[in-house]
Amino acid sequence: MRRHFIKVKDFRRLLESLPEPLGDRLSQGLPKKFNVEVGEAEEGFKVYLVDGKPLLLVDGDGRVMPPLTASESLAMLPRVVVDRGAIPHICNGADVMRPGIVQVEGEFDGKSLVVVVDVDHRKPLALGVALLSSREVRRCEKGKMVKTIHYVGDKIWNLYRNL
């Protein structure tokens, strides 16, 4: 993996590409002076480290998201709560199907970034893109609801856990 520093203004532009209120909140939470380092993997994944701590990820398709370890950032996103039976499948990269969803917290539109959490501990299992709005997810009884883009144990997870 290649690591290098970037200009803070370039990092701030990246923050602006995040959905509201995530980008604004992350900007406000930054110290006055900080260093930004980028770790790049062969597959096109990037990890943005602020003073050595992973704060943002960019996957091979150019999607910007917080890492699953950034609890403050994830708390700002809408949540899809899944039952115990869905956990091993999601942790292997499966998309979230309606029968596994026990609750939807927050409002979102189709194509919004959502965090997938387990029913017992509310721990983040995955980040995904909602395929339907929160209202439609609540109404549906079957089908794929969230396309998983980052999950516990995937390449991105291992990349920033090993930095």
PyMOL commands that set and color helices and strands:
alter all, ss='L'
color gray80, all
select helices_A, chain A and resi 8-16+22-28+71-74+84-90+98-100+134-139+155-161
alter helices_A, ss='H'
color red, helices_A
select strands_A, chain A and resi 2-6+36-40+46-50+53-58+64-65+79-82+96-97+101-105+113-118+124-130+144-151
alter strands_A, ss='S'
color yellow, strands_A
deselect
rebuild
show_as cartoon
